[in-house]
Amino acid sequence: MLEKALEGSKSYWRLLVTLLVLAGIGFGCYLLQLNQGLRITGMSRDVSWGFYIAQFTFLVGVAASAVMVVLPYYLHHVKVFGKITILGEFLAVASVTMCLLFIVVDLGKPMRLLNVLLYPTPNSVLFWDMVVLNGYLFLNIVIGWTVLGAERKGVAAPAWVKPLIYLSIPWAVSIHTVTAFLYAGLPGRHFWLTAILAPRFLASAFAAGPSLLILLAYFVRKRSKFDPGDEAFEKLSQVVAYAMCVNVFFVLLELFTSFYSGIPSHMEGFIYQFSGLEGHGKLMPFMWLSAILSVIAVLMLLSKKKRSQEKTLKIACVLVFIALWLEKGLGLVITGFIPNPFNTVTEYWPTFPELGITIGVYATGFLVLTVLYKVAIAVKEENL
């Protein structure tokens, strides 16, 4: 089926070339980092996780969101998700690919990855994060490709793929839960030290991921003969609406617990985000923008009338995605290091090489996604 990716219009090839160029720029920045080390980034002794790990955290959620179409379709036989499920599974493949690439660039030296295999440490959450991410990538590649191949031949998927599908459902939850444990298990970082961090991660994942999936599905419908169906968009928009409401509720719970208890170490993270701390406040405009966009998106999504309008739904999904990217892909990781254990504020901001590498990783991920979607759509169009 991969030969389908070698056929396409001029706009398809222009997109591939653009993504390859961006990936090449990112690789050039990465070669600079390999040569000079992580000192070219904005990270320091006090802020040891930066933009790379923030993107990793956000994209794990996007990958986990595939379960929101896989679970209802395969477990509860919600047929309206039949056409869009493959798009969700291939989105998960591309997202996990980007997650792994962000881990590689954050390590500084890629050969350090071998330490995880040569010296496994089952008592480390990082070890289990490696296991669940690679396992989830394998599951989605095998399931998506096998089911698509069977559909192309006009036959039922082989029986052995069913157990893998059922396994992928709890596995999707596990990848973001284990990622949350990476943060919540660090007692010296009070901003992350909360029992509802994993539920917060899942709620934001089930809002951001399906939002992106809706936007991608609309794009696919516009550019091809493949139509996932209006009912699929309606069902997914309900998922986004309720998940976003739960996410906002969880954030409000965190705010109440921090400020009602009056414990300084728990308040300082939110103070830094929304009003600045000790004269430092680089994240302030972004966090306020995230909060405002979240409220607007919730109000738009809660209205069934507005949700059923394509233009309004697209706008709401864009707002949700941007708001949650600002919350998790920018604010969450950085704020956890402020203040440091000595109660000193050391601000972090990504450098141009970091941004270049990040763009390169995203371009690589979307290149993978474009090729996979091209194959999937070609097979779907054959069966029209």
C-alpha positions in Angstrom: 0.0 0.0 0.0 2.9 2.3 0.6 3.2 2.9 -3.2 0.0 5.1 -2.8 2.2 7.7 -1.1 4.2 8.1 -4.4 1.1 9.3 -6.2 -0.4 12.7 -5.7 -1.2 16.2 -7.0 1.3 19.1 -7.2 0.0 20.5 -4.0 0.7 17.2 -2.2 4.3 17.2 -3.5 4.7 20.8 -2.6 3.6 20.0 1.0 6.0 17.1 1.2 8.9 19.3 -0.1 8.0 22.1 2.4 8.0 19.6 5.3 11.3 18.1 4.2 12.9 21.6 4.0 11.6 22.4 7.5 12.8 19.0 8.8 16.2 19.8 7.1 16.5 23.1 8.9 15.7 21.4 12.2 18.3 18.8 11.5 20.9 21.5 10.8 20.1 23.1 14.2 20.3 19.7 15.8 23.8 19.2 14.3 24.8 22.5 15.9 23.4 21.2 19.2 25.4 17.9 18.8 28.5 19.9 18.2 28.1 22.5 21.0 26.0 20.7 23.5 22.8 21.7 25.3 24.4 25.0 26.3 22.9 26.5 23.1 19.5 26.0 24.6 17.8 28.1 27.2 18.1 25.4 29.8 20.3 25.7 32.9 21.1 24.1 36.2 17.8 25.3 37.6 15.7 24.5 34.6 16.7 21.1 33.3 13.6 20.4 31.2 12.6 22.9 28.7 10.7 23.3 25.4 11.6 19.8 24.1 10.0 18.0 27.1 7.1 20.4 27.1 6.3 19.4 23.5 6.8 15.8 24.4 4.3 16.1 27.2 1.7 17.8 25.0 2.1 15.3 22.1 1.7 12.3 24.4 -1.8 13.6 25.0 -2.5 14.0 21.3 -1.4 10.4 20.8 -3.5 9.1 23.6 -6.6 10.8 22.2 -6.9 8.1 19.5 -8.7 6.0 22.1 -11.6 8.4 21.8 -12.5 7.0 18.4 -11.0 3.5 18.8 -13.0 2.7 22.0 -16.5 3.6 20.9 -16.0 2.0 17.4 -14.5 -1.3 18.4 -15.8 -1.8 21.9 -19.3 -0.2 21.7 -19.8 -0.6 17.9 -20.5 3.1 17.3 -20.5 2.8 13.5 -20.3 6.6 12.8 -16.6 6.4 13.8 -15.9 3.7 11.3 -14.4 6.0 8.7 -12.5 8.3 11.0 -10.9 5.6 13.2 -7.9 5.1 10.9 -7.2 8.8 10.9 -7.1 8.7 14.7 -4.7 5.7 14.7 -2.4 7.3 12.2 -2.4 10.6 14.1 -1.3 8.6 17.1 1.6 7.1 15.1 2.8 10.5 14.0 2.4 12.0 17.5 4.3 9.2 19.2 7.0 9.5 16.6 7.4 13.2 17.5 7.4 12.3 21.2 10.3 10.0 20.7 12.2 12.5 18.6 11.8 15.2 21.3 13.2 12.8 23.9 16.2 12.1 21.6 17.0 15.8 21.1 16.6 16.5 24.8 19.2 13.9 25.7 21.9 15.8 24.0 23.7 12.7 22.9 21.4 10.1 21.1 23.6 7.2 22.2 22.3 7.7 25.7 19.1 6.0 24.6 21.0 2.8 24.7 21.4 3.1 28.5 17.7 2.5 28.9 18.1 -0.9 27.1 21.5 -1.8 28.4 20.8 -0.8 32.0 17.0 -1.2 32.5 15.7 0.2 35.8 12.1 -1.0 36.4 11.9 1.1 39.5 12.2 4.2 37.4 9.1 5.9 35.9 11.2 6.9 32.9 11.8 3.3 32.1 8.1 2.6 32.0 7.4 5.7 29.9 9.8 4.3 27.3 8.0 0.9 27.4 4.5 2.3 27.1 5.4 4.8 24.3 7.2 2.3 22.1 4.5 -0.3 22.8 1.7 2.2 21.8 3.6 3.1 18.6 3.9 -0.6 17.7 0.2 -1.2 18.4 -1.1 1.6 16.3 1.2 0.8 13.4 0.2 -2.8 13.4 -3.5 -2.3 14.0 -3.9 0.6 11.5 -1.9 -1.0 8.7 -3.5 -4.4 9.1 -7.1 -3.1 9.2 -6.5 -0.8 6.3 -4.9 -3.6 4.3 -7.9 -5.9 5.0 -10.3 -3.1 3.9 -8.4 -2.6 0.7 -8.8 -6.4 -0.1 -12.5 -6.2 0.9 -12.1 -8.8 3.6 -12.5 -8.8 7.4 -9.5 -8.0 9.5 -7.7 -11.1 10.8 -8.9 -12.4 14.2 -5.5 -11.8 15.8 -5.8 -8.1 15.5 -8.8 -7.9 17.8 -6.9 -8.6 21.0 -4.4 -5.9 20.0 -7.2 -3.4 19.5 -8.6 -4.1 23.0 -5.1 -3.9 24.4 -4.5 -0.5 22.8 -7.4 1.0 24.7 -6.0 0.8 28.2 -2.6 1.3 26.7 -3.6 4.7 25.4 -4.6 5.8 28.9 -1.4 4.4 30.3 1.0 6.5 28.2 -0.4 9.8 29.5 -0.8 8.4 33.0 2.8 7.3 33.2 3.9 10.7 31.7 2.0 12.5 34.5 3.7 10.3 37.1 7.1 11.6 35.8 6.1 14.9 37.2 3.8 14.1 40.1 6.4 11.7 41.6 8.9 14.6 42.2 8.3 15.8 45.7 10.6 18.8 45.3 8.5 20.3 42.5 5.3 21.6 44.2 3.6 22.8 41.1 3.4 19.2 39.8 2.8 17.6 43.2 -0.9 16.9 42.9 -2.9 13.7 42.8 -5.1 14.9 39.9 -2.2 15.6 37.5 -2.9 12.4 35.6 -6.6 13.1 35.3 -5.8 16.6 34.2 -3.5 15.2 31.5 -6.1 12.9 30.3 -8.8 15.5 30.2 -6.7 17.9 28.2 -5.6 15.1 25.9 -9.2 14.1 25.1 -9.9 17.7 24.2 -6.8 18.7 22.3 -6.3 15.4 20.3 -9.9 15.1 19.0 -9.8 18.9 18.2 -6.9 18.3 15.9 -8.5 15.2 14.5 -11.6 17.2 13.6 -9.5 19.9 11.9 -7.5 17.2 10.0 -10.7 15.3 9.0 -12.3 18.5 7.6 -9.1 19.2 5.6 -9.2 15.7 4.2 -12.8 16.0 3.3 -12.1 19.3 1.4 -9.0 17.9 -0.4 -10.3 14.5 -1.4 -13.4 12.4 -2.1 -13.2 10.8 1.4 -15.9 12.0 3.7 -15.9 10.9 7.4 -19.5 12.0 7.8 -21.2 14.9 9.6 -22.3 12.5 12.4 -18.7 11.7 13.2 -17.9 15.3 13.5 -20.9 15.9 15.8 -19.9 13.0 18.1 -16.3 14.1 18.3 -17.3 17.7 19.0 -19.3 16.4 22.0 -16.1 14.6 23.3 -14.1 17.8 22.9 -16.8 19.9 24.7 -17.1 17.6 27.7 -13.4 17.0 28.0 -12.6 20.7 27.8 -15.2 21.4 30.6 -13.5 18.7 32.8 -10.1 20.2 32.1 -11.2 23.7 33.1 -12.8 22.2 36.2 -9.6 20.4 37.2 -7.6 23.6 36.8 -10.1 25.4 39.1 -9.7 22.7 41.6 -5.9 23.2 41.6 -6.4 26.9 42.0 -8.8 26.5 45.0 -6.5 23.9 46.7 -3.4 26.1 46.3 -4.9 29.4 47.4 -7.4 28.3 50.0 -4.7 26.3 51.8 -2.4 29.3 51.6 0.7 27.1 51.2 3.3 29.4 49.5 5.0 26.6 47.6 1.8 25.6 46.0 0.7 29.1 45.2 3.9 30.4 43.7 3.6 28.5 40.4 0.2 30.0 39.6 1.3 33.4 40.8 4.3 33.2 38.4 2.0 32.2 35.6 -0.7 34.9 36.0 0.9 37.8 37.8 4.6 37.3 37.8 6.9 36.3 40.7 9.7 38.6 42.0 9.6 40.7 38.9 9.7 37.7 36.5 6.7 37.0 34.3 7.6 35.9 30.8 4.7 33.4 30.7 2.0 35.9 31.9 0.6 36.9 28.5 0.6 33.3 27.3 -1.2 31.9 30.3 -3.8 34.6 30.3 -4.3 34.0 26.6 -4.7 30.3 27.3 -7.3 31.0 30.0 -9.3 33.3 27.8 -9.3 31.0 24.9 -10.4 28.1 27.1 -13.4 30.0 28.3 -14.4 31.1 24.9 -14.0 27.6 23.5 -16.1 26.1 26.2 -18.9 28.6 25.7 -18.8 27.9 21.9 -18.8 24.1 22.3 -21.5 23.9 24.9 -24.0 25.3 22.4 -25.3 22.5 20.3 -26.4 25.0 17.6 -22.9 26.5 17.4 -21.2 23.1 17.5 -23.2 21.9 14.6 -22.0 24.7 12.3 -18.8 23.7 10.5 -17.2 27.2 10.7 -17.9 27.7 14.3 -16.7 24.1 15.2 -13.4 24.7 13.3 -12.8 28.0 15.2 -13.7 26.3 18.6 -11.3 23.4 17.8 -8.5 25.8 16.9 -9.1 27.7 20.2 -9.0 24.5 22.2 -5.8 23.3 20.6 -4.0 26.6 21.1 -5.2 27.0 24.7 -4.1 23.5 25.7 -0.8 23.9 23.8 -0.1 27.0 25.8 -1.1 25.3 29.0 0.9 22.1 28.6 3.3 22.7 25.8 4.6 25.9 27.3 3.5 26.7 30.9 3.3 23.3 32.7 6.9 22.2 32.5 8.6 25.6 32.8 6.5 26.6 35.8 7.4 23.4 37.7 11.0 24.7 38.0 10.0 28.1 39.4 11.1 28.8 42.1 13.9 26.4 42.6 14.4 24.5 45.9 16.4 27.5 47.2 13.4 29.7 46.5 15.1 31.6 43.7 13.5 32.4 40.4 15.5 31.4 37.3 13.5 32.1 34.2 13.7 30.0 31.0 13.0 30.9 27.4 13.7 28.7 24.3 16.6 29.9 22.1 16.4 30.1 18.3 18.3 26.7 17.9 15.7 25.1 20.2 12.9 26.6 18.2 14.5 25.4 14.9 14.9 21.8 16.2 11.3 21.9 17.5 10.0 23.0 14.1 12.1 20.3 12.5 10.6 17.6 14.8 7.0 18.9 14.1 7.8 18.9 10.3 9.0 15.3 10.5 5.9 14.2 12.4 3.6 15.9 9.9 5.6 14.4 7.1 4.8 10.9 8.5 1.2 11.9 9.1 0.9 13.2 5.5 2.2 10.0 4.0 0.0 7.8 6.2 -3.1 9.9 5.5 -2.3 9.7 1.7 -2.2 5.9 1.9 -5.4 5.7 4.0 -7.4 8.1 1.8 -6.3 6.4 -1.4 -7.6 3.1 0.0 -10.8 4.7 1.2 -11.4 6.3 -2.3 -10.8 2.9 -4.0 -13.7 1.5 -2.0 -16.2 4.4 -2.7 
